[in-house]
Amino acid sequence: MSADILSPYSTGGHAFPAAVGDFSNVLNLSFTTSLVTASTTIDAALITLTATADCWISVGSSPTAAKAGSSSFFLPAKTVLHLALPDSTQKISVIGDSASGTLSVLPAAKG
């Protein structure tokens, strides 16, 4: 198992993989319902996302999030989503569904 992946245990005693977060590189992206916000390039193989309000996200080298768009994914508020990124050229784009908020992006630490 990689040095940057841990195996903590649930209350039931079952092991599950967890990435070590790179808290020095957290991205907090403010978004509104009318303005698409895009991140800088994310240099991580795995990221964790959560948002303060319902939003739509898109990931790619030049993403543009759109409400109910074919290349966008709905992320409900206060939901945690883990995503593997194919390479270090990826960015995240976000737009609010019905309210403004903040999308927090935690990259996994490099091992």
N, C-alpha and C positions, 0 to 999 in steps of 0.2 A: 504494500500500500504506500502511496506517495506520502512524503513528509508533510505536504500541505493539506492532507485529508485525514481527519480524525474519525474514530469510531466510538462516539459516546453511546450511552445506553438509555433506552426509554424507561419509563417507570415499570414497564412489563419485563424488563431485562433483555430486550432485543436490541442488537447493535444496529446502528444506522450511520451511513457516511455523512460527514459534515465538513464543509470547506472552512478553512481558516480565513477570516475576512481581513482585507487590507484597509483598515479603518483610516489610514492616513490619505487614502485616495477616494473617499466617498464622494459621489456626485449628488447634489441636491438640485433638481431641475424644477423651477417654478413653472407652472403652466396655467393657461386660461382656456375658456371654451372656444375662443376664436383665434388664438395665436399658437402656432405649432412651435415648440421648443425642441432644439436638437442638442445633443451632448457633443463633447469633444470625442476623439477616438478613444475607445476603451481597450487598454492593453491588458486583457485578462481572458482566460479561457472559460471562466465561470463567473456569473454575476447573480446577485440577489436583488430583487426589486420589491418595493412596496410604495404605496401612494396614499396620501391623505384624503383624496377624493377619487371617485370613479374616473378612469381615463382610458384612452386608447394609445397603444404603443406600437412602434414599428422599429425594426432593427435591420441594419444594413450598412453599406459603405456610404450611402447618401439617402437615408430614410426620410419619409414624410408621413407622419401619422395622420389618419383621417378617421372621423367618426364612422364606424361601420364600414371602413374601407377594406378592400380585398386583401391588402397586405398589412393590415393593422390588427392588433389583438386587444381585446377588452380586458382591463385589469380592474377588478372591483376595489374600492377603498379598503385599506387595512388588510389586504391579502398579501401573502408572501409568495413570490414566484422566483424560482431558480432557473436560469437559462445558461446553456452552454453556447459559447460563441465560436464560430468556425475559424476566425483569425483575428489579428490585432488591428484590422482596418475598420472594425464595426463601430457604429454609433447608434444611439437611441434617440428616437423622436417621440414626443408625447403631446397630446392635446386632451383637454378636459372634456368629459361627456356632458355634464350639466352644471359643473361648478369648477372654480379654480382650485389649485392645490399644489402640492409638491411631490415629485417622484424622487425617491431615494434609491440610488444605485450603489451597491456595495460590491466591489470586485473581490474575487478570491485572491489571496496572497500567492505570490509565486514561490515555488518550493526550491 
